[in-house]
Amino acid sequence: MSQRIQNQDIARAPAPAAVIIETARHTAGLAVQDGRDVQFFASHSLFQALDGQRFRSVRALERAVSSLEAAIADQRRTRDSRGQIWRSWEGPQLDGNGAGQPEAA
């Protein structure tokens, strides 16, 4: 009988009051349950635009964090005149000989 009661108690356990929100690259912040809403507290400067905002669910907050991170990553890319994307932090392209400059003709 005690095993059955323990299982019922586990089923009724409340959801955690706070959840850490992470992406593949950053710890974005903390999601805190506030009544029916979830309020976000940013722990990384990239996500300050979302700090203090309320969301209907943790999943909605995760989508907003992912969208913001993708938008910021896209801003860091530069397009050349042909529309090709390159990153300014990448080093020079090496030719087949391992040199950074093309061979003189």
N, C-alpha and C positions, 0 to 999 in steps of 0.2 A: 504493500500500500504506500509506503513512504517513497518508493521509486516513482510511482504514478504522480504523487504530489509534486515531487521535484521537477518532473517533466512539464507539468502544468505551470509551475512557477517560471521555468525557462521560457515557455511560450508567451507568457505575459510580461516578460522583461521589457522595460522601456528601451526605445532606441537611444543610442548615445547622444548626449547633449551637444557634443562638438566633434567635428570630423576634420582631419587635415586634408587639404586639397593639394594634390601634386600633379605635375605634368611629367613628361619624360625627362625634361631638363631642369625644372625648377620646383621648389616648394612654394606654391602660390600663396597659401594662407590658411585660414581657419574658417570653417563653416559652423555657425552656432545656431541651433534650433531655437526659434523665438516664436512660440505659439505655433501657428500654421506655416509661417515663413522660415526661411533660412537666411541669416545675415552673414555677409562675408567680411572678414578682416584680413587685409593683405599683409603678408610677411615679406614679400619681395617687391622691390620698386617697380618692376614691370607691370604689376597688377594693381597699382594705386588707383587707377581709373575705376576699378570695381569696388574699392574699399568702402565699406559702410552700406553698400547696396543690399537690397532684400530680393530673394528669389523664391519661387514657389516650391522648389525641391533642390536637393543636392545635385541631382542630374542636370537641372537647368543651370545651376552655377558652374558645374564642370564644363558644360557646353560653352558658356560665356568665357571662361578662362581659356579654353582651347582656341576659341575664335580670336580672342585678344592676342594670345601668343602667336598665332599664325599671321595675324595682321602686322604685328611688330616684326616678325621674321621677314615678311614680304617687303616691308619698308627698308630693310637693311640690304636688300638685293638691288643691284643697279642693272638697267637694261642698256644695251648699246643701240646704235642706230638701226640695226636689223631686228631688234626686239629680243635678242638673246640675253639671257640673264647671267650675270656673273657677280661674284662677291668681291668687294674691294679688299678684303683681308686676305684673299688667296694670293699665294706667291706666284712668281713667273712660271709659265709653262715650260717644261723642259723638252728639248728635242731628243732624238734618238741617241745622241752622244752624251746626254746628261748635262748639256750646257743650257744656261738660261737664255741665251741669245741665239738667233738663227745664224747658220754659217754664212760667211761672206762669199759672194759668187766670184 
